[in-house]
Structure formats: C-alpha cells, structure tokens
Amino acid sequence: CKICGKGFDCPSSVRNHETTHTGEKLYECKQCGKVLSHSSSFRSHMITHTGDGPQKCKICGKAFGCPSLFQRHERTHTGEKPYQCKQCGK
C-alpha cells in the first residue's frame, strides 16, 4: 500500500485495501456483504461463491481467481509452511 506500507499477494488486493484509506466503495457482494472497489476484484471475489474459478481446490472444491491465494489455500490442506521466522527460526 502506498499509504501505509502494508504488503499483499495480489495487486487487486492492494487496490482494494487502499480504498480503506480513501473511503471509496463501489461493488458490494449481495451474498456475503463484502465491499470491493474494482469490478475485476468483484469478479474474482464472486468466484469464491460460484466455484467457477480457474484455480479450484481438488480437496475441498473452493475456487480462486488469484493464483497466489489458491497456492496459500492449498497449504491449509498439506500443512506446508514454506516461510521461516527470521527471529525464532520456526
């Protein structure tokens, strides 16, 4: 985020986050109430409800429009932890 420095996996996530600083809200999901600022982010979000995403979990069926979020989700099933804490080594 250019305003607060918070990091994100997807460019669309950064854009959505930045609207928390500006107050801009354009697209609201009628299924869960989540508010998104861009049509592309809204379409990616709707994939979680429709299950029609390009990346679909073979274990639980959850769908994703963002490849990095899909990869992170897959690790919830495998228990893989690819990153190590720089302070404690865990």
C-alpha positions in Angstrom: 0.0 0.0 0.0 1.4 3.4 -1.0 -0.3 5.0 2.0 0.5 2.7 5.0 3.1 0.2 3.5 1.1 -2.9 4.2 2.0 -5.8 1.8 -0.3 -8.0 -0.3 0.0 -11.1 -2.5 -2.2 -9.7 -5.3 -2.2 -6.3 -7.0 -6.0 -6.3 -6.8 -5.8 -6.8 -3.0 -3.6 -3.7 -2.7 -6.1 -1.7 -4.7 -9.0 -2.9 -2.5 -7.0 -2.2 0.7 -6.1 1.4 -0.5 -9.8 2.2 -0.6 -9.9 1.8 3.2 -7.9 5.0 3.3 -9.9 6.8 0.7 -13.4 5.6 1.7 -14.2 4.6 -2.0 -16.6 1.7 -2.2 -18.2 0.7 -5.4 -19.1 -3.0 -5.5 -21.0 -4.9 -2.7 -21.4 -8.7 -2.8 -25.1 -9.4 -2.1 -24.2 -12.9 -0.9 -21.7 -12.0 1.9 -21.7 -8.2 2.2 -18.0 -7.8 1.2 -17.4 -4.4 -0.4 -14.8 -4.1 -3.2 -13.6 -1.1 -5.1 -12.9 -2.5 -8.6 -15.0 -4.6 -11.0 -12.1 -7.0 -11.5 -11.8 -7.6 -7.8 -15.5 -8.1 -7.5 -15.4 -10.7 -10.3 -12.6 -12.5 -8.6 -14.5 -12.4 -5.3 -17.6 -13.9 -6.9 -15.6 -16.9 -7.9 -15.5 -17.9 -4.2 -19.3 -18.2 -4.3 -19.9 -19.7 -7.8 -17.0 -22.1 -7.8 -16.2 -21.2 -11.4 -12.6 -20.1 -10.9 -9.6 -21.0 -13.0 -8.0 -22.5 -9.9 -10.1 -25.0 -8.0 -9.0 -26.9 -4.9 -9.2 -30.7 -5.6 -9.7 -31.4 -1.9 -12.5 -29.0 -0.8 -13.7 -27.6 -4.1 -13.1 -23.9 -3.2 -12.4 -21.8 -6.3 -9.9 -18.9 -6.6 -9.3 -16.2 -9.2 -5.9 -15.2 -7.8 -3.2 -17.9 -8.2 -1.2 -16.8 -5.1 -4.3 -17.0 -2.9 -5.0 -20.5 -4.3 -1.5 -21.6 -3.5 -1.8 -20.3 0.0 -5.1 -22.1 0.4 -3.6 -25.4 -0.8 -1.1 -25.3 2.1 -4.0 -25.3 4.6 -4.6 -28.9 3.5 -1.0 -30.0 3.2 0.3 -28.3 6.3 3.3 -26.9 4.3 4.9 -23.9 5.9 7.3 -22.5 3.3 8.4 -19.5 5.2 10.6 -19.4 8.3 10.5 -16.8 11.1 13.7 -14.7 11.0 13.6 -14.2 14.8 12.9 -17.7 16.1 13.6 -20.0 13.1 10.1 -21.7 13.2 
